[in-house]
Amino acid sequence: MARRPMLAGNWKMFGTRSLTKELVTACAAAARAEPERDVLIAPPYTLLAYARELIGDAPVLLSAQDVHWEAKGAFTGEVSCDMLKEVGCTHVIIGHSERRQFFGETDASVADRTAAVLAAGMTPIVCVGETLQERESGRTEAVIERQVRGGLAKIDAGAIARTIVAYEPVWAIGTGKVATPEQAQEVHAQIRGLLAGLGGRADEVRILYGGSVKPDNVDQLMAQADIDGALVGGASLQADGFTRIVRFLR
């Protein structure tokens, strides 16, 4: 079946109100020009409400970059699903490699977050990916399987179809390196096979590629059979560059 492409911009810890206005304006125009594609932005928490205001009725989706799995409590610095829904989020990025590397995210906590986001009626974007050391030692397949199974361990097969997976090789994030289209496709195909083995409607699940996606490589990546979109970091902070990514040629 044809899966609707998604082009998602993860702003990480960047952004001001003026940049938000510039980027939302550009994303709205690109989304209207490509109505068969989903355009999503994930600003920092402090800009979510302002971004939602700027989006208005434009076909741009709003995501948070993380969330806590509990509904409320004494968790200083955290936010809940209900808080994100209140400001207009429909998606949440979970388990990004930077969260795993710097803030102790584990497969178990990714599973808790994934289940909480789905229970709240939002869509999780579950990130998986291997380090350079893991790839060079031939452990990519085992790492991806562990992360996919672990991250989806607390949801049933029916919920898998409401989940988005993002493959982000850690060695390609922010380094300027990028997996070749063939390398990315190989892992995407593996992920789809794992989802099918878990009983999910794997043909319906969108699997995004992330890792130094840029205007000059997006066309080749998006030509692959199992790559359904891109989770874009640095290039999503440049209006012209992200617009070109949204308008990839296929």
C-alpha positions as CSV (number, residue, x, y, z in Angstrom):
1,M,0.0,0.0,0.0
2,A,1.1,3.6,-0.5
3,R,2.2,5.2,2.7
4,R,1.8,8.9,3.1
5,P,5.3,10.6,3.3
6,M,6.2,12.5,6.4
7,L,8.8,15.2,6.6
8,A,9.5,16.1,10.2
9,G,11.7,18.8,11.6
10,N,13.3,18.3,15.0
11,W,14.5,21.7,16.1
12,K,16.3,20.3,19.2
13,M,17.5,23.0,21.6
14,F,17.3,25.8,19.0
15,G,14.8,28.4,18.2
16,T,13.5,31.9,19.0
17,R,10.1,33.4,18.4
18,S,11.4,35.2,15.3
19,L,12.8,32.0,13.9
20,T,9.6,30.1,14.8
21,K,7.6,32.6,12.8
22,E,9.9,32.3,9.8
23,L,10.0,28.5,9.8
24,V,6.2,28.0,10.4
25,T,5.5,30.4,7.5
26,A,7.8,28.4,5.2
27,C,6.5,25.0,6.4
28,A,2.8,26.1,5.9
29,A,3.5,27.2,2.4
30,A,5.4,23.9,1.6
31,A,2.7,21.8,3.2
32,R,0.0,23.5,1.1
33,A,2.1,23.0,-2.0
34,E,2.4,19.3,-1.2
35,P,-1.0,18.2,0.1
36,E,-0.2,14.5,-0.3
37,R,2.7,14.8,2.3
38,D,2.6,15.4,6.1
39,V,4.8,18.2,7.4
40,L,5.7,18.2,11.1
41,I,7.7,20.4,13.3
42,A,9.1,19.7,16.8
43,P,10.1,23.0,18.5
44,P,11.4,23.2,22.1
45,Y,8.8,23.1,24.8
46,T,8.8,26.9,25.3
47,L,7.9,27.5,21.6
48,L,5.1,24.9,21.3
49,A,2.2,27.2,22.1
50,Y,3.5,30.0,19.9
51,A,4.1,27.6,17.1
52,R,0.5,26.2,17.4
53,E,-0.8,29.8,17.3
54,L,1.2,30.6,14.2
55,I,0.1,27.3,12.4
56,G,-3.5,28.3,12.6
57,D,-5.4,26.3,10.0
58,A,-2.3,25.4,8.0
59,P,-1.7,21.7,7.4
60,V,1.4,21.5,9.7
61,L,1.6,19.0,12.5
62,L,3.1,19.8,15.9
63,S,5.3,17.5,17.9
64,A,7.1,17.6,21.2
65,Q,10.6,16.3,21.5
66,D,10.0,14.1,24.6
67,V,7.4,13.4,27.3
68,H,7.1,11.8,30.7
69,W,5.0,8.6,31.0
70,E,3.2,9.6,34.2
71,A,0.1,11.8,34.0
72,K,1.3,14.0,36.9
73,G,3.5,14.0,39.9
74,A,6.7,15.4,41.5
75,F,8.9,15.1,38.4
76,T,10.7,18.4,38.3
77,G,11.4,19.5,34.7
78,E,9.1,17.0,33.1
79,V,5.9,17.5,31.1
80,S,3.0,15.1,30.6
81,C,0.9,14.0,27.6
82,D,-2.0,16.1,28.7
83,M,0.1,19.2,28.9
84,L,1.3,18.6,25.4
85,K,-2.2,17.9,24.1
86,E,-3.4,21.2,25.7
87,V,-0.9,23.2,23.6
88,G,-1.9,21.3,20.4
89,C,0.7,18.5,20.0
90,T,-0.4,15.5,18.0
91,H,2.9,13.7,18.0
92,V,5.9,13.1,20.3
93,I,9.4,12.1,19.5
94,I,10.6,9.3,21.8
95,G,14.0,7.7,22.4
96,H,16.1,10.0,20.2
97,S,19.7,8.9,20.4
98,E,20.6,12.2,22.1
99,R,18.1,11.4,24.9
100,R,19.6,7.9,25.2
101,Q,23.2,9.2,25.2
102,F,22.9,12.3,27.4
103,F,19.9,11.7,29.6
104,G,19.8,7.9,30.3
105,E,16.9,6.9,28.1
106,T,16.6,3.1,27.9
107,D,14.5,0.7,25.9
108,A,12.3,0.3,29.0
109,S,11.6,4.0,29.4
110,V,11.0,4.3,25.7
111,A,8.4,1.6,26.0
112,D,6.7,3.5,28.9
113,R,6.6,6.7,26.9
114,T,5.3,5.0,23.8
115,A,2.5,3.4,25.7
116,A,1.6,6.7,27.4
117,V,1.5,8.7,24.2
118,L,-0.7,6.2,22.5
119,A,-3.0,6.0,25.5
120,A,-3.3,9.8,25.3
121,G,-4.4,9.7,21.7
122,M,-1.2,11.1,20.2
123,T,1.3,9.4,17.8
124,P,4.7,8.4,19.0
125,I,7.8,8.7,16.8
126,V,10.0,6.0,18.2
127,C,13.7,6.4,17.4
128,V,16.1,3.6,17.0
129,G,19.7,3.4,15.7
130,E,23.2,2.0,16.2
131,T,26.4,3.7,17.1
132,L,29.5,3.7,14.8
133,Q,31.1,1.1,17.0
134,E,28.1,-1.2,16.8
135,R,27.9,-0.9,13.0
136,E,31.6,-1.5,12.6
137,S,31.5,-4.6,14.8
138,G,28.6,-6.1,12.8
139,R,26.0,-5.6,15.5
140,T,23.6,-3.2,13.7
141,E,20.9,-5.9,13.1
142,A,20.9,-7.1,16.8
143,V,20.8,-3.5,18.1
144,I,17.9,-2.5,15.9
145,E,16.0,-5.6,16.9
146,R,16.6,-5.0,20.6
147,Q,15.5,-1.4,20.3
148,V,12.4,-2.1,18.2
149,R,11.2,-4.9,20.4
150,G,12.1,-3.1,23.6
151,G,10.5,0.2,22.6
152,L,7.2,-1.4,21.5
153,A,7.1,-4.0,24.4
154,K,4.1,-2.4,26.2
155,I,1.7,-2.0,23.3
156,D,-0.4,-4.6,21.5
157,A,-0.2,-5.4,17.8
158,G,-3.1,-3.2,16.9
159,A,-1.4,-0.1,18.3
160,I,1.7,-0.7,16.2
161,A,-0.1,0.7,13.2
162,R,-0.6,3.9,15.1
163,T,3.1,4.3,15.7
164,I,5.9,5.9,13.6
165,V,9.4,4.5,13.7
166,A,12.5,6.6,12.9
167,Y,15.8,4.9,12.0
168,E,18.6,7.2,13.0
169,P,22.1,5.8,12.8
170,V,23.8,7.6,15.7
171,W,27.0,7.9,13.6
172,A,25.1,10.0,11.1
173,I,23.4,12.5,13.4
174,G,25.0,15.9,13.3
175,T,28.2,14.6,11.8
176,G,27.6,15.4,8.1
177,K,27.8,11.7,7.4
178,V,24.8,9.9,6.0
179,A,23.9,6.3,5.5
180,T,23.9,5.5,1.8
181,P,20.4,5.0,0.5
182,E,21.1,1.2,0.3
183,Q,22.3,1.1,3.9
184,A,19.2,2.9,5.1
185,Q,16.9,0.8,3.0
186,E,18.4,-2.4,4.4
187,V,17.7,-1.4,8.0
188,H,14.2,0.0,7.1
189,A,13.3,-3.3,5.5
190,Q,14.6,-5.1,8.7
191,I,12.4,-2.9,10.9
192,R,9.3,-3.5,8.7
193,G,10.0,-7.3,9.0
194,L,10.3,-7.0,12.8
195,L,7.0,-5.1,13.0
196,A,5.3,-7.8,10.9
197,G,6.7,-10.4,13.3
198,L,5.2,-8.5,16.2
199,G,1.8,-8.9,14.6
200,G,1.5,-5.3,13.5
201,R,0.1,-4.2,10.1
202,A,3.7,-3.4,9.0
203,D,2.7,-2.2,5.6
204,E,0.8,0.7,7.2
205,V,3.6,1.8,9.5
206,R,5.7,4.8,8.4
207,I,9.4,4.4,8.9
208,L,11.4,7.7,8.7
209,Y,15.1,8.1,8.1
210,G,17.1,10.5,10.2
211,G,20.8,11.4,10.2
212,S,22.1,14.4,8.3
213,V,19.2,14.5,5.9
214,K,19.8,17.5,3.5
215,P,18.3,18.9,0.3
216,D,21.1,17.2,-1.7
217,N,20.4,13.7,-0.5
218,V,16.7,13.6,0.3
219,D,15.7,12.6,-3.2
220,Q,17.9,9.4,-3.2
221,L,16.8,8.4,0.3
222,M,13.1,8.9,-0.5
223,A,13.4,6.8,-3.6
224,Q,13.9,3.7,-1.4
225,A,10.9,1.3,-1.0
226,D,10.8,1.3,2.8
227,I,11.8,4.9,3.5
228,D,8.6,6.8,4.2
229,G,10.0,10.1,5.2
230,A,12.7,12.0,7.1
231,L,13.3,13.2,10.6
232,V,15.5,16.2,10.0
233,G,17.7,18.0,12.4
234,G,19.9,20.9,11.4
235,A,18.4,21.3,8.0
236,S,15.0,21.9,9.5
237,L,16.2,25.2,11.0
238,Q,16.8,26.6,7.5
239,A,13.6,27.6,5.8
240,D,14.8,27.2,2.2
241,G,16.5,23.9,3.0
242,F,13.6,22.3,4.8
243,T,11.2,23.5,2.1
244,R,13.3,21.7,-0.5
245,I,13.2,18.5,1.7
246,V,9.4,18.7,1.9
247,R,9.3,19.1,-1.9
248,F,11.6,16.1,-2.5
249,L,11.5,14.5,-6.0
250,R,10.4,10.9,-6.3
